Amino acid sequence: MTQKNSKPLGDEGPLVVVGGGQAGALMATFLAKRGHEVHIFESRPDPRLVDLDAGRSINMALATRGIVAMRELGVYDRVEPITIPMKGRMVHPEDGEVNFQPYGTSADHAIYSVGRHSLNAILLDAAEDTGNVTMAFGQRCRGVDWSRRMLVLTDYSNDEAMAEVPFDTLFGSDGANSEIRRSMQLVNGGSTSVHVLDHGYKELEIPAGPGGSFLLEPNALHIWPRGNFMLIALPNPGGTFTVTLFLPFGADDPDIGSADSFATLTDPQAVERFFAREFPDFVDLVPDLSEQFFANQTGDLATVRCSGWSHGDTGVLIGDAAHAIVPFHGQGMNLALESCRLLDRRLARYPYDVAQAFTLFEMDRKPDADAIADMALDNYIEMRSGVTDPRYLIKRELALELERRFPDRIAARYGMVMFTTMPYYEVKSRAEDQAVILDKLTAHATSLDDVDFDRAEQLVTQLGPLPVQI
Ligand SMILES: Cc1cc2nc3c(=O)[nH]c(=O)nc-3n(C[C@H](O)[C@H](O)[C@H](O)COP(=O)(O)OP(=O)(O)OC[C@H]3O[C@@H](n4cnc5c(N)ncnc54)[C@H](O)[C@@H]3O)c2cc1C
């Protein structure tokens, strides 16, 4: 909803970013590099001064979209040294040998494990180093007076005392439970739908081996797929692995409640029995498993889809505040960082019409956010059961073989999401067309030797060119 016809960004005062996570820090850097004065307000303490997770390493998968956004600002050179490449999945099946499934067809088809707090610290430093960004921590947004362009904050030392901060334009990067979104939708007519998954997650850690060595292969993302649930592990510098158990909550469903679920893992014996039965090779690596299990919280996972990402030229949502997704494609942060790059591009294109830039940003980006939200949910099924299903495996092998033979006509869905900047919406639709072809070609195949590659060429040629990268 447009309030004014047009106005340049920042002509009525500073730009204010609420939330100093990955999206807030990177957006501030984009804005500062265009010469704007930017203030970041973040509710938590400065992660560069305080250990927010009591010594635990929490990591994430960084992929091309996030890297491209950071490269555009010259920030990735600082991030690269703290990343560990993961070139494929190391699958630990219930029965059978551990096996490695490469992510793509070339050596640079890798994703990168990166520590959440180390990355955040680098992004905040980069924002500060522009010379145009100031930051205040322990400052929680309580609401916004959009007509007066005033942000309402409280300081962590006194939750009662409200302060007002004027802004020209507000960037709401305050995460999945965004207060800016709530406040904006009171005035712009937008709406939010939150879908909470009936599976939750618990983070654990595999310690380093002697001399900081890795107890598992470090250049892989490890998966223990178990049908309805799974365990994954990503490496950290220093030899540890951050492990995540994804499992049904189960508490509210009598059918699920009797099967494996967080609801059944209520005492150390139950936890030890469960892990020993399901993940015997993992149990040997973690001597304090049940202590960790009960010390660490169980988290929930949600998809947030909303409309009304902006309010005229006064404010816009960015990152998880606009589009939070479940983590099974390792894309939430990558999506958030790419959104910062695309919003910056829109603002550069419409320097005198901020409201129009915001409107067009949402029009382009919302279909992409919805598409990756769907693909992330699909990928949970692929990770927890597909990676051991012979039908899935032959189709995946064929997709990679066709990609080698016809690189400008076909690309595996995983690769299009992780190793390109093709719009997610087009990736999803392209992958659906390719899936029809893969189904046809593998209908009676048990190995690639059974595939009719002449027919494959005809079918692949009928597909148009691959989506253009943005
Ligand atoms: C278990 C798990 C694993 C994940 N793994 C991956 C992965 O491998 N790869 C990937 O790409 N993504 C992953 N993600 C998603 C990723 O964490 C998010 O998409 C990303 O952090 C979004 O960044 P953001 O800056 O938008 O939000 P956040 O990182 O949530 O930052 C929001 C910031 O706003 C602050 N804030 C909140 N409310 C207020 C307020 N009222 N006032 C002031 N400040 C406020 C918060 O303290 C926070 O610092 C994962 C998510 C989960 C839950």
Ligand as a Chemical Component Dictionary entry (heavy atoms), coordinates in Angstrom:
data_LIG
# 
_chem_comp.id                   LIG 
_chem_comp.type                 NON-POLYMER 
_chem_comp.pdbx_formal_charge   0 
_chem_comp.three_letter_code    LIG 
# 
loop_
_chem_comp_atom.comp_id 
_chem_comp_atom.atom_id 
_chem_comp_atom.alt_atom_id 
_chem_comp_atom.type_symbol 
_chem_comp_atom.charge 
_chem_comp_atom.model_Cartn_x 
_chem_comp_atom.model_Cartn_y 
_chem_comp_atom.model_Cartn_z 
_chem_comp_atom.pdbx_ordinal 
LIG C1  C1  C 0 17.908 -25.876 13.135 1  
LIG C2  C2  C 0 18.107 -24.900 12.007 2  
LIG C3  C3  C 0 19.086 -25.160 11.068 3  
LIG C4  C4  C 0 19.273 -24.284 10.008 4  
LIG N1  N1  N 0 20.221 -24.585 9.072  5  
LIG C5  C5  C 0 20.374 -23.785 7.998  6  
LIG C6  C6  C 0 21.348 -24.094 7.000  7  
LIG O1  O1  O 0 22.053 -25.096 7.092  8  
LIG N2  N2  N 0 21.469 -23.257 5.930  9  
LIG C7  C7  C 0 20.681 -22.157 5.795  10 
LIG O2  O2  O 0 20.824 -21.447 4.788  11 
LIG N3  N3  N 0 19.764 -21.828 6.732  12 
LIG C8  C8  C 0 19.596 -22.602 7.822  13 
LIG N4  N4  N 0 18.674 -22.283 8.781  14 
LIG C9  C9  C 0 17.846 -21.074 8.604  15 
LIG C10 C10 C 0 18.590 -19.832 9.069  16 
LIG O3  O3  O 0 18.969 -19.994 10.416 17 
LIG C11 C11 C 0 17.709 -18.597 8.936  18 
LIG O4  O4  O 0 17.019 -18.597 7.719  19 
LIG C12 C12 C 0 18.558 -17.323 9.010  20 
LIG O5  O5  O 0 19.233 -17.303 10.238 21 
LIG C13 C13 C 0 17.683 -16.084 8.843  22 
LIG O6  O6  O 0 18.422 -14.936 9.132  23 
LIG P1  P1  P 0 17.671 -13.616 9.626  24 
LIG O7  O7  O 0 18.740 -12.611 9.828  25 
LIG O8  O8  O 0 16.539 -13.300 8.716  26 
LIG O9  O9  O 0 17.006 -14.027 11.004 27 
LIG P2  P2  P 0 17.718 -14.356 12.401 28 
LIG O10 O10 O 0 19.035 -14.998 12.173 29 
LIG O11 O11 O 0 16.685 -15.059 13.216 30 
LIG O12 O12 O 0 18.018 -12.925 13.018 31 
LIG C14 C14 C 0 17.001 -12.128 13.571 32 
LIG C15 C15 C 0 17.649 -11.215 14.590 33 
LIG O13 O13 O 0 16.668 -10.297 15.081 34 
LIG C16 C16 C 0 16.781 -10.210 16.485 35 
LIG N5  N5  N 0 15.451 -9.822  16.992 36 
LIG C17 C17 C 0 14.348 -10.603 17.071 37 
LIG N6  N6  N 0 13.306 -9.892  17.563 38 
LIG C18 C18 C 0 13.774 -8.631  17.795 39 
LIG C19 C19 C 0 13.177 -7.450  18.280 40 
LIG N7  N7  N 0 11.877 -7.399  18.642 41 
LIG N8  N8  N 0 13.941 -6.331  18.403 42 
LIG C20 C20 C 0 15.257 -6.343  18.035 43 
LIG N9  N9  N 0 15.873 -7.461  17.549 44 
LIG C21 C21 C 0 15.138 -8.583  17.428 45 
LIG C22 C22 C 0 17.222 -11.599 16.931 46 
LIG O14 O14 O 0 17.861 -11.572 18.196 47 
LIG C23 C23 C 0 18.173 -11.990 15.807 48 
LIG O15 O15 O 0 19.497 -11.613 16.061 49 
LIG C24 C24 C 0 18.466 -23.132 9.878  50 
LIG C25 C25 C 0 17.489 -22.867 10.832 51 
LIG C26 C26 C 0 17.306 -23.746 11.885 52 
LIG C27 C27 C 0 16.228 -23.448 12.883 53 
# 
loop_
_chem_comp_bond.comp_id 
_chem_comp_bond.atom_id_1 
_chem_comp_bond.atom_id_2 
_chem_comp_bond.value_order 
_chem_comp_bond.pdbx_ordinal 
LIG C1  C2  SING 1  
LIG C2  C3  SING 2  
LIG C2  C26 DOUB 3  
LIG C3  C4  DOUB 4  
LIG C4  N1  SING 5  
LIG C4  C24 SING 6  
LIG N1  C5  DOUB 7  
LIG C5  C6  SING 8  
LIG C5  C8  SING 9  
LIG C6  O1  DOUB 10 
LIG C6  N2  SING 11 
LIG N2  C7  SING 12 
LIG C7  O2  DOUB 13 
LIG C7  N3  SING 14 
LIG N3  C8  DOUB 15 
LIG C8  N4  SING 16 
LIG N4  C9  SING 17 
LIG N4  C24 SING 18 
LIG C9  C10 SING 19 
LIG C10 O3  SING 20 
LIG C10 C11 SING 21 
LIG C11 O4  SING 22 
LIG C11 C12 SING 23 
LIG C12 O5  SING 24 
LIG C12 C13 SING 25 
LIG C13 O6  SING 26 
LIG O6  P1  SING 27 
LIG P1  O7  DOUB 28 
LIG P1  O8  SING 29 
LIG P1  O9  SING 30 
LIG O9  P2  SING 31 
LIG P2  O10 DOUB 32 
LIG P2  O11 SING 33 
LIG P2  O12 SING 34 
LIG O12 C14 SING 35 
LIG C14 C15 SING 36 
LIG C15 O13 SING 37 
LIG C15 C23 SING 38 
LIG O13 C16 SING 39 
LIG C16 N5  SING 40 
LIG C16 C22 SING 41 
LIG N5  C17 SING 42 
LIG N5  C21 SING 43 
LIG C17 N6  DOUB 44 
LIG N6  C18 SING 45 
LIG C18 C19 SING 46 
LIG C18 C21 DOUB 47 
LIG C19 N7  SING 48 
LIG C19 N8  DOUB 49 
LIG N8  C20 SING 50 
LIG C20 N9  DOUB 51 
LIG N9  C21 SING 52 
LIG C22 O14 SING 53 
LIG C22 C23 SING 54 
LIG C23 O15 SING 55 
LIG C24 C25 DOUB 56 
LIG C25 C26 SING 57 
LIG C26 C27 SING 58 
# 
